[in-house]
Amino acid sequence: MNDKQMYDLLSKFINDSPLAEHIKVELTEHSQSYKPRYKDAPSHYEDAKLLSSLLMGAEHLLFWLRRNEYTIATKSKKGAKNDS
């Protein structure tokens, strides 16, 4: 997994968090941006700080996985069989 793929995955992860309901998080290998998701969104500084902490943990996990040569793979939800 290269840097671009890693930050795309992190972006999907963090923007899917319930804390990001009103906050849009934009990531690159050089920056992080926390903005209201829409005009007049009730986005709070403490929510952005919590998102930042979640992101830091996820980022460090992915760095560790890469450093220890784990394969990071995703499986598309399309075509997934329902086991129930």
URWOUR-V851375 format. One record per backbone hydrogen bond with DSSP energy under -0.5 kcal/mol. NH is the residue of the N-H (numbers start at 1). CO is the residue of the C=O. Records with the same first field share a line. If there is no record, write none. Layout:
NH->CO  CO
This chain:
6->2
7->3
8->4
9->5
10->6
11->7
12->8
13->9
14->10
15->11
16->12  13
17->14
20->17
21->18
22->19
24->35
25->23
26->24  33
28->31
33->26
35->24  33
37->22
41->38
43->41
48->44
49->45
50->46
51->47
52->48
53->49
54->50
55->51
56->52
57->53
58->54
59->55
60->56
61->57
62->58
63->59
64->60
65->61
66->62
67->63
68->64
69->66
70->65
72->70
73->71
80->77
83->81
